[in-house]
Amino acid sequence: MPALTSTQIDFFNENGYLVVENAVSQDVLAELRDDFAAWVEESRAQTSAYGEAFDGRPRFDLESGHTADSPALRRVNAPVEVSDAYYSAMMNSPMTSCVEALIGPNIKFHHSKINSKLPGSKTAVKWHQDFPFTPHSNDDLITALLMVDEVTEQNGPLEVVAGSHKGEIYSLWHDSQFTGAIDSETAEECQRQSVMCTGPAGSVCLMHTRLLHGSAPNLSDKPRTLFIAVYSAEDAMPQSPNPMPNRFEGQIVRGQRTNRIRSIPYDIELPQIPDGASFFEQQGKG
Ligand SMILES: O=C(O)CCC(=O)C(=O)O
């Protein structure tokens, strides 16, 4: 049976996003939750970002105000490198099949992270599109945001502007600075049009790389953990360094490698990488 119905595929093409329930099995979901809970426990002993990811940056990042009694682990970089459950959810799950149904048959992996907003977290993500962070020769890229916890209107859900993937790509540069966010006037308009992507734990929000999105702080007493995996069509070639270098980048997830390159014309300002700084540090993306 196809992973998505034609109605769901039409919805995605029209709106640039789609929420699908049961995107991982209950067993895998339980493992994802257990692994994350174990990382939160570990973080109690830490006072600043720690661990080591593929490019030497810390694997685990803490929000300011983190303490042993009140842990505030806000980011795990490339969890698929250190957890079988996250790797399996990325490589071979109903979520993977949904991505295949949208940009398949040949798809490859780009990068992953966990964005966590524990109760009381002030973390907000400013309005932006993902494509300028991960420009490719074509825009068949999907950001899959898997809800490891139930996501409600109160715990800082992803917010999107439906249909905005068909519009322009906005600059993330303002006053000669790369801010990682669109201009404030457009952001206010996005907020007025915002649609919240909520769902029970195990749901995924599949998002087109050009879709305008952001998210607000967690105002509830429930955690909001998202596992975010970025995939592209196999014929989309990266045009800039990976924001989260990892050992699985470019791995074929479904279909096969053809080594063909498909290009579409577009015009965006690529972030500059200052000497000595990593691309990701420069981005300031939540
Ligand atoms: O964590 C969130 O709420 C949003 C994440 C996001 O916008 C992104 O990773 O591009």
The ligand as a MOL file (V3000), in Angstrom:
LIG
                    3D

  0  0  0     0  0            999 V3000
M  V30 BEGIN CTAB
M  V30 COUNTS 10 9 0 0 0
M  V30 BEGIN ATOM
M  V30 1 O 12.3810 23.3190 16.4790 0
M  V30 2 C 11.5660 24.0030 15.8670 0
M  V30 3 O 10.5400 24.4030 16.4020 0
M  V30 4 C 11.7610 24.4070 14.4390 0
M  V30 5 C 12.9800 23.8550 13.7960 0
M  V30 6 C 13.2900 24.5430 12.5080 0
M  V30 7 O 12.6910 25.4890 12.1130 0
M  V30 8 C 14.3780 24.0670 11.6670 0
M  V30 9 O 15.1560 23.2210 12.1170 0
M  V30 10 O 14.4750 24.5480 10.5330 0
M  V30 END ATOM
M  V30 BEGIN BOND
M  V30 1 2 1 2
M  V30 2 1 2 3
M  V30 3 1 2 4
M  V30 4 1 4 5
M  V30 5 1 5 6
M  V30 6 2 6 7
M  V30 7 1 6 8
M  V30 8 2 8 9
M  V30 9 1 8 10
M  V30 END BOND
M  V30 END CTAB
M  END
